Amino acid sequence: MPHATRGITPVTHSRNTRLLASLLLNVCLGYAWAAGATDFKLTTSDALHLLERVVPGASALEATESNLKGRAGFRVAGKIGSDRYEAEIDAEVPRVISVLKNGVRHYEWPGVFAVGHRGTVRFAPENTISAFKKAIELGAHVVEMDVRGTKDGHFVIMHDATVFRTTGAKGVVSELTLNEIKQLDAGSSFGPEFAREHVPTLEEVLDAIAGKALPDIDLKAGDIPKLVDLLRERGLLEQSRWLAATRAFCRRLLTSAAERRSSVLRCLRSRTRWSLCRKASTRLWST
């Protein structure tokens, strides 16, 4: 596992870099709201950064504070090249509501997606194939999974650093080989009907949910560039959601994705998520 880099590797002012920054800011603003944060105000610059997600070059447009059906927000209008854009942005639950391009609907907020946390923890053993299949059966659009690297460089789905809680065995995931982990019983402690359930690899989970749900990756530990490449090869990189738990991990994830011209949709979950995410977004934007 490579060492964390100091700071974010400078990147050029490409369209992908601006998109990456806006995507990060978009979700971080949402996280701050979801956590009940009240100590920030969506600025005009923030609103235009959010709009960059669906309208590259939106920073050239003009945004004005406006009342959107009783909610605080922004109306954005202007031209990019020969195309005229009009957009509405919610400032209370930060999101792009709608965009018109030359008078025609270009984008509309898709609504709320259901996410299956660790697949499901109530109806099947967490982070197992059965859990992910059950989550999809219950209507999940996205399934969250905890990913860890093994001693021999594979990715397995396991929340804890050790295997004890879910399998009853001893050992640290990063110190065990894939073959050793595959010998463990990940289902019996939940119920006898799951006695044949094993700890799945990331590839096995992606195969099981293919075409039915998208992955929400909580990378606990492992080779970030390798994971980015794995998802890219499957055509899932731009559709995946990410979660990184520390500032250093976030930086490495951002750097790896930026180098691969890819978007990172979600980052950080600490109490300071708002300030850290905003700094990361600003850093990406300004380098």
Secondary structure, 3 states (H helix, E strand, C coil): CCCCCCCCCCCCCCHHHHHHHHHHHHHHHHHHHHCCCCCCCCCHHHHHHHHCCCCCCHHHCEEEEEEECCEEEEEEEEEECCEEEEEEEECCCCEEEEEEECCEEEEECCCCCCEECCCCCCCCCCCCHHHHHHHHHCCCCEEEEEEEECCCCCEEECCCCECHHHHCCCCEHHHCCHHHHHCCCCCCCCCHHHCCCCCCEHHHHHHHHCCCCEEEEEEEECCHHHHHHHHHHCCCCCCCEEECCCHHHHHHHHHHHHHCCCCCCCCCCCCCHHHHHHHHHHHHHHC
